[in-house]
Amino acid sequence: ILKRFGKIKAFTLVSSLGCDSLVSVSVDQFDPVEFELNGEPSCAGTSTGTIKVINISGGNGPFQYKLNTGNYGAANVFNDLNDKVYEVYIQDQNGCV
């Protein structure tokens, strides 16, 4: 049996012996991470581009960053980029992306 009280959900669990328990669960939702990107383009055939993640709000810092399929790291600036499309990912300390 599930009952809702705002953000709290109450479950009634019945054991195989017929005993019942009331369990309440409260799950908080974090604000979504919002950010801006700043950067310099790269000219064709060079690797001089830069992407910088700025003005981060929401989530639960500290944050880690990565481009495309790379590994997460603490640096919010990516240098020496060539002329292609990049996807920026931000992960907070809860593992939310």
DSSP file with accessible surface (Angstrom, degrees, kcal/mol):
  #  RESIDUE AA STRUCTURE BP1 BP2  ACC     N-H-->O    O-->H-N    N-H-->O    O-->H-N    TCO  KAPPA ALPHA  PHI   PSI    X-CA   Y-CA   Z-CA
    1    1 A I              0   0  143      0, 0.0    11,-1.8     0, 0.0     2,-0.5   0.000 360.0 360.0 360.0 132.0    0.0    0.0    0.0
    2    2 A L  E     -A   11   0A  81      9,-0.2     2,-0.4     7,-0.0     9,-0.2  -0.962 360.0-179.9-119.7 127.4    1.4    3.4   -1.0
    3    3 A K  E     -A   10   0A 116      7,-2.5     7,-3.2    -2,-0.5     2,-0.4  -0.981  15.9-145.3-124.0 141.1    0.3    6.7    0.5
    4    4 A R  E     +A    9   0A 170     -2,-0.4     2,-0.3     5,-0.2     5,-0.2  -0.902  18.2 176.6-110.6 133.7    1.7   10.1   -0.5
    5    5 A F  E >   -A    8   0A 126      3,-3.3     3,-2.1    -2,-0.4     2,-0.3  -0.784  66.2 -71.9-130.1  83.0    2.2   13.0    1.8
    6    6 A G  T 3  S-     0   0   75     -2,-0.3    -1,-0.2     1,-0.3     0, 0.0  -0.473 116.6 -10.6  66.1-122.3    3.8   15.8   -0.2
    7    7 A K  T 3  S+     0   0  147     -2,-0.3    20,-0.9    -3,-0.1     2,-0.5   0.501 123.5  87.7 -86.4  -4.2    7.4   14.7   -0.8
    8    8 A I  E <   -AB   5  26A  73     -3,-2.1    -3,-3.3    18,-0.2     2,-0.4  -0.822  60.4-162.4-100.3 133.8    7.1   11.8    1.7
    9    9 A K  E     -AB   4  25A  74     16,-2.7    16,-2.9    -2,-0.5     2,-0.5  -0.943   5.1-154.9-113.5 134.4    5.8    8.4    0.6
   10   10 A A  E     -AB   3  24A   3     -7,-3.2    -7,-2.5    -2,-0.4     2,-0.4  -0.933   8.8-168.6-112.8 130.3    4.6    5.9    3.1
   11   11 A F  E     -AB   2  23A  75     12,-3.4    12,-3.2    -2,-0.5     2,-0.6  -0.937  13.8-147.4-116.1 139.6    4.6    2.2    2.4
   12   12 A T  E     - B   0  22A  37    -11,-1.8     2,-0.4    -2,-0.4    10,-0.2  -0.942  19.9-165.3-104.5 119.3    2.9   -0.6    4.4
   13   13 A L  E     - B   0  21A  98      8,-2.7     8,-2.2    -2,-0.6     2,-0.5  -0.886   5.3-160.8-107.0 136.1    5.0   -3.7    4.3
   14   14 A V  E     - B   0  20A 101     -2,-0.4     6,-0.2     6,-0.2    -2,-0.0  -0.969  12.4-142.5-119.0 125.1    3.6   -7.1    5.4
   15   15 A S    >   -     0   0   56      4,-3.2     3,-1.9    -2,-0.5     6,-0.0  -0.245  32.7-100.0 -77.5 172.2    5.9   -9.9    6.2
   16   16 A S  T 3  S+     0   0  128      1,-0.3    -1,-0.1     2,-0.1    -2,-0.0   0.702 125.0  57.7 -66.3 -15.7    5.3  -13.6    5.4
   17   17 A L  T 3  S-     0   0  153      2,-0.1    -1,-0.3     0, 0.0     3,-0.1   0.391 122.1-106.1 -93.7   0.4    4.2  -14.0    9.0
   18   18 A G  S <  S+     0   0   54     -3,-1.9     2,-0.3     1,-0.3    -2,-0.1   0.487  74.5 138.2  91.3   0.8    1.5  -11.4    8.6
   19   19 A C        -     0   0   81     -5,-0.0    -4,-3.2     1,-0.0     2,-0.3  -0.611  38.0-153.7 -79.6 140.9    3.3   -8.7   10.6
   20   20 A D  E     -B   14   0A 108     -2,-0.3     2,-0.3    -6,-0.2    -6,-0.2  -0.852  12.3-171.6-118.9 155.4    3.1   -5.2    9.1
   21   21 A S  E     -B   13   0A  74     -8,-2.2    -8,-2.7    -2,-0.3     2,-0.6  -0.992  20.4-133.7-139.0 146.3    5.3   -2.1    9.3
   22   22 A L  E     -B   12   0A 119     -2,-0.3     2,-0.5   -10,-0.2   -10,-0.2  -0.903  24.7-171.1-102.4 123.0    4.9    1.4    8.1
   23   23 A V  E     -B   11   0A  58    -12,-3.2   -12,-3.4    -2,-0.6     2,-0.4  -0.970   5.7-159.9-118.9 126.6    7.9    2.7    6.3
   24   24 A S  E     -B   10   0A  81     -2,-0.5     2,-0.4   -14,-0.2   -14,-0.2  -0.902   6.9-169.8-106.4 136.6    8.3    6.4    5.3
   25   25 A V  E     -B    9   0A  60    -16,-2.9   -16,-2.7    -2,-0.4     2,-0.5  -0.990   5.2-170.6-127.8 130.0   10.7    7.5    2.6
   26   26 A S  E     -B    8   0A  73     -2,-0.4     2,-0.5   -18,-0.2   -18,-0.2  -0.986   4.5-171.3-120.1 125.9   11.6   11.1    1.8
   27   27 A V        -     0   0  107    -20,-0.9     2,-0.3    -2,-0.5    -2,-0.0  -0.971   9.2-152.7-120.4 119.4   13.7   11.8   -1.3
   28   28 A D        -     0   0  115     -2,-0.5     2,-0.5     0, 0.0    -2,-0.0  -0.695   7.6-144.7 -89.0 144.3   15.1   15.2   -2.0
   29   29 A Q        -     0   0  170     -2,-0.3     2,-0.2     3,-0.0    -2,-0.0  -0.919  13.3-136.5-109.2 131.0   15.7   16.4   -5.5
   30   30 A F        -     0   0   99     -2,-0.5    30,-0.1     1,-0.1     3,-0.1  -0.536  30.1 -97.8 -81.6 151.3   18.7   18.7   -6.2
   31   31 A D        -     0   0  122     28,-0.2    28,-2.2    -2,-0.2    -1,-0.1  -0.398  49.5 -99.6 -62.6 144.0   18.4   21.7   -8.4
   32   32 A P        -     0   0   86      0, 0.0     2,-0.4     0, 0.0    -1,-0.1  -0.308  38.8-105.6 -65.2 150.0   19.6   21.0  -11.9
   33   33 A V        -     0   0   40     25,-0.2     2,-0.4    57,-0.1    25,-0.2  -0.645  39.8-173.1 -77.6 127.7   23.1   22.1  -12.8
   34   34 A E  E     +C   57   0B 120     23,-2.8    23,-2.5    -2,-0.4     2,-0.3  -0.955  12.3 156.3-120.8 145.7   23.1   25.1  -15.0
   35   35 A F  E     -     0   0B  76     -2,-0.4     2,-0.3    21,-0.2    20,-0.2  -0.968  30.8-129.2-158.4 168.9   26.2   26.6  -16.6
   36   36 A E  E     -C   54   0B 110     18,-2.7    18,-3.0    -2,-0.3     2,-0.4  -0.897  17.9-137.0-123.5 156.0   27.6   28.8  -19.5
   37   37 A L  E     -C   53   0B  93     -2,-0.3     2,-0.3    16,-0.2    16,-0.2  -0.933  18.1-178.6-115.2 139.7   30.3   28.1  -21.9
   38   38 A N  E     +C   52   0B  91     14,-2.6    14,-3.6    -2,-0.4     2,-0.3  -0.962  21.3 132.5-129.3 147.9   33.0   30.6  -23.0
   39   39 A G  E     -C   51   0B  34     -2,-0.3    12,-0.2    12,-0.2    10,-0.1  -0.997  48.0-105.4-176.3 179.0   35.7   29.9  -25.5
   40   40 A E  E     -C   50   0B 130     10,-1.5    10,-2.4    -2,-0.3    -2,-0.0  -0.990  38.2-122.3-124.5 131.6   37.8   30.7  -28.5
   41   41 A P        -     0   0  112      0, 0.0     2,-0.4     0, 0.0    42,-0.1  -0.280  20.3-125.9 -70.8 160.9   37.4   28.9  -31.8
   42   42 A S        -     0   0   21     40,-0.1     2,-0.2     7,-0.1     3,-0.1  -0.867  21.0-122.5-105.0 138.6   40.1   27.0  -33.5
   43   43 A C    >   -     0   0   90     -2,-0.4     3,-2.1     1,-0.1    40,-0.3  -0.502  46.8 -80.1 -75.8 151.4   41.1   27.7  -37.1
   44   44 A A  T 3  S+     0   0   83      1,-0.3    -1,-0.1    -2,-0.2     3,-0.1  -0.232 117.3  15.6 -53.6 132.7   40.9   24.8  -39.5
   45   45 A G  T 3  S+     0   0   80      1,-0.3     2,-0.3    38,-0.1    -1,-0.3   0.469 110.6  93.5  82.6   2.8   43.9   22.6  -39.3
   46   46 A T    <   -     0   0   53     -3,-2.1    37,-0.5    35,-0.1    -1,-0.3  -0.796  66.2-141.0-121.8 168.2   45.1   23.9  -35.9
   47   47 A S        +     0   0   64     -2,-0.3    35,-0.3    35,-0.2    -3,-0.1  -0.579  63.7 114.4-124.3  66.0   44.5   22.9  -32.3
   48   48 A T        +     0   0   86     33,-0.4    34,-0.2    -2,-0.2    32,-0.1   0.317  40.4 120.6-118.4   6.3   44.2   26.3  -30.6
   49   49 A G  E     - D   0  81B   3     32,-2.6    32,-2.1    -3,-0.2     2,-0.3  -0.311  41.1-161.9 -76.5 157.4   40.6   26.3  -29.5
   50   50 A T  E     -C   40   0B  40    -10,-2.4   -10,-1.5    29,-0.2     2,-0.4  -0.999  10.2-168.6-139.2 140.4   39.5   26.6  -25.9
   51   51 A I  E     -CD  39  78B  31     27,-2.3    27,-3.1    -2,-0.3     2,-0.4  -1.000   9.7-173.4-126.7 131.0   36.3   25.8  -24.0
   52   52 A K  E     -CD  38  77B  92    -14,-3.6   -14,-2.6    -2,-0.4     2,-0.5  -0.991  18.3-141.2-126.9 130.4   35.7   27.1  -20.4
   53   53 A V  E     +C   37   0B   0     23,-2.6     2,-0.3    -2,-0.4   -16,-0.2  -0.797  35.9 168.2 -88.8 124.0   32.8   26.2  -18.2
   54   54 A I  E     +C   36   0B  39    -18,-3.0   -18,-2.7    -2,-0.5    -2,-0.0  -0.855  42.1  29.2-133.5 168.3   31.6   29.3  -16.2
   55   55 A N  E    S-     0   0B 104     -2,-0.3     2,-0.3   -20,-0.2    -1,-0.2   0.893  70.0-174.0  50.1  55.4   28.8   30.6  -14.0
   56   56 A I  E     +     0   0B  47    -21,-0.1     2,-0.3    -3,-0.1   -21,-0.2  -0.606   8.7 167.6 -82.5 134.2   27.8   27.2  -12.5
   57   57 A S  E     +C   34   0B  62    -23,-2.5   -23,-2.8    -2,-0.3     3,-0.1  -0.956  38.7  25.8-140.9 162.1   24.7   27.0  -10.3
   58   58 A G  S    S+     0   0   28     -2,-0.3   -25,-0.2   -25,-0.2     3,-0.2  -0.256  80.3  73.3  80.1-172.1   22.5   24.3   -8.9
   59   59 A G  S    S-     0   0   21    -28,-2.2     2,-0.4     1,-0.1   -28,-0.2  -0.135  92.8 -75.3  61.7-161.6   23.7   20.7   -8.2
   60   60 A N        -     0   0   51     36,-0.1    33,-2.4     2,-0.1    34,-0.4  -0.847  66.6-114.3-140.3  95.7   26.0   19.9   -5.3
   61   61 A G  S    S+     0   0   30     -2,-0.4     2,-0.2    -3,-0.2    31,-0.1  -0.105  81.8  81.0 -69.7 168.6   29.6   20.9   -5.8
   62   62 A P  S    S-     0   0   98      0, 0.0     2,-0.3     0, 0.0    31,-0.2   0.496  72.0-155.7 -75.2 157.9   32.4   20.4   -6.1
   63   63 A F        -     0   0   39     29,-0.2     2,-0.3    -2,-0.2    29,-0.2  -0.701  12.2-154.2-106.0 155.7   32.0   19.6   -9.8
   64   64 A Q  E     -E   91   0C  93     27,-2.4    27,-2.7    -2,-0.3     2,-0.3  -0.927  15.0-154.9-125.3 154.1   34.0   17.5  -12.3
   65   65 A Y  E     +EF  90  73C  22      8,-3.0     8,-1.9    -2,-0.3     2,-0.3  -0.902  14.5 171.6-131.4 153.0   34.1   18.1  -16.0
   66   66 A K  E     -E   89   0C  42     23,-1.8    23,-2.7    -2,-0.3     2,-0.4  -0.985  24.4-131.5-155.6 158.2   34.8   16.1  -19.2
   67   67 A L  E >   -E   88   0C  25     -2,-0.3     3,-2.5     4,-0.2    21,-0.2  -0.922  69.2 -41.9-108.6 138.4   34.6   16.5  -23.0
   68   68 A N  T 3  S-     0   0   43     19,-2.9    18,-0.1    -2,-0.4    -2,-0.0  -0.164 124.4 -18.0  47.9-119.6   33.0   13.8  -25.1
   69   69 A T  T 3  S+     0   0  135      2,-0.0    -1,-0.3    -3,-0.0     0, 0.0   0.216 105.3 118.0-105.3  15.9   34.0   10.3  -23.8
   70   70 A G  S <  S-     0   0   36     -3,-2.5     2,-0.3     1,-0.1    -4,-0.0   0.055  71.4 -82.7 -69.1-173.2   37.1   11.4  -21.8
   71   71 A N        -     0   0  155      1,-0.1    -4,-0.2    -5,-0.0    -1,-0.1  -0.652  45.1-103.4 -92.8 150.2   37.5   11.0  -18.1
   72   72 A Y        +     0   0   57     -2,-0.3     2,-0.3    -6,-0.1    -6,-0.2  -0.459  47.9 167.0 -70.1 145.2   36.1   13.4  -15.5
   73   73 A G  B     -F   65   0C  29     -8,-1.9    -8,-3.0     2,-0.2    -1,-0.0  -0.939  47.1-107.1-151.5 171.9   38.6   15.9  -13.9
   74   74 A A  S    S+     0   0   84     -2,-0.3     2,-0.3   -10,-0.2   -11,-0.1   0.693  84.1 102.1 -78.5 -18.7   38.6   19.0  -11.8
   75   75 A A        -     0   0   63    -10,-0.2    -2,-0.2     1,-0.1   -10,-0.2  -0.507  49.1-169.4 -74.6 128.9   39.7   21.4  -14.6
   76   76 A N        +     0   0   54     -2,-0.3   -23,-2.6   -23,-0.1     2,-0.4   0.305  68.0  77.1 -97.5   8.9   36.9   23.5  -16.0
   77   77 A V  E     -D   52   0B  46    -25,-0.2     2,-0.5   -12,-0.1   -25,-0.2  -0.973  60.7-164.3-122.0 132.8   39.0   24.7  -19.0
   78   78 A F  E     -D   51   0B  35    -27,-3.1   -27,-2.3    -2,-0.4     3,-0.2  -0.975  16.8-177.8-118.3 120.4   39.8   22.6  -22.1
   79   79 A N  E     +     0   0B  91     -2,-0.5   -29,-0.2   -29,-0.2   -30,-0.1  -0.611  52.3  39.1-112.0 172.4   42.7   23.8  -24.2
   80   80 A D  E    S+     0   0B 129    -31,-0.3     2,-0.3    -2,-0.2   -32,-0.2   0.858  74.0 164.0  58.7  41.4   44.4   22.8  -27.5
   81   81 A L  E     -D   49   0B  20    -32,-2.1   -32,-2.6    -3,-0.2   -33,-0.4  -0.707  27.9-142.0 -92.9 140.4   41.1   21.8  -29.2
   82   82 A N        -     0   0   65     -2,-0.3     2,-1.4   -35,-0.3   -35,-0.2  -0.323  41.9 -73.2 -90.2-178.7   40.8   21.3  -32.9
   83   83 A D  S    S+     0   0   89    -37,-0.5     2,-0.3   -40,-0.3   -38,-0.1  -0.573  89.4  98.7 -84.5  90.2   37.9   22.3  -35.1
   84   84 A K  S    S-     0   0  125     -2,-1.4     2,-0.4     0, 0.0   -42,-0.1  -0.932  77.3 -77.3-154.3 179.2   35.1   19.8  -34.3
   85   85 A V        -     0   0  131     -2,-0.3     2,-0.4     2,-0.0    -2,-0.0  -0.709  44.8-167.4 -89.4 134.3   32.0   19.5  -32.2
   86   86 A Y        -     0   0   50     -2,-0.4     2,-0.5   -18,-0.1   -19,-0.0  -0.925  14.3-146.8-121.4 146.4   32.4   18.8  -28.5
   87   87 A E        -     0   0  110     -2,-0.4   -19,-2.9     2,-0.0     2,-0.5  -0.957  15.9-150.5-109.3 129.5   30.0   17.7  -25.8
   88   88 A V  E     -E   67   0C  27     -2,-0.5     2,-0.4   -21,-0.2   -21,-0.2  -0.859  11.6-168.6-102.9 130.4   30.6   19.1  -22.3
   89   89 A Y  E     -E   66   0C  74    -23,-2.7   -23,-1.8    -2,-0.5     2,-0.4  -0.955   4.3-165.2-118.9 139.5   29.6   17.0  -19.3
   90   90 A I  E     -E   65   0C   9     -2,-0.4     2,-0.4   -25,-0.2   -25,-0.2  -0.989   3.9-169.1-124.6 131.7   29.4   18.2  -15.7
   91   91 A Q  E     -E   64   0C  55    -27,-2.7   -27,-2.4    -2,-0.4     6,-0.2  -0.976   9.4-149.4-120.5 131.9   29.2   15.8  -12.7
   92   92 A D    >   -     0   0    8      4,-2.2     3,-2.2    -2,-0.4   -31,-0.2  -0.328  39.3 -89.9 -91.8 179.9   28.4   16.9   -9.2
   93   93 A Q  T 3  S+     0   0  113    -33,-2.4   -32,-0.1     1,-0.3   -30,-0.1   0.672 125.9  59.6 -67.6 -13.0   29.6   15.2   -6.0
   94   94 A N  T 3  S-     0   0   73    -34,-0.4    -1,-0.3     2,-0.1     3,-0.1   0.443 118.9-109.3 -89.2  -1.0   26.5   13.1   -5.9
   95   95 A G    <   +     0   0   37     -3,-2.2     2,-0.3     1,-0.3    -2,-0.1   0.517  69.4 147.6  85.3   6.0   27.3   11.6   -9.3
   96   96 A C              0   0   62    -36,-0.1    -4,-2.2     1,-0.0    -1,-0.3  -0.590 360.0 360.0 -77.1 135.3   24.5   13.5  -11.1
   97   97 A V              0   0  113     -2,-0.3    -6,-0.2    -6,-0.2    -8,-0.0  -0.902 360.0 360.0-112.1 360.0   25.4   14.4  -14.7
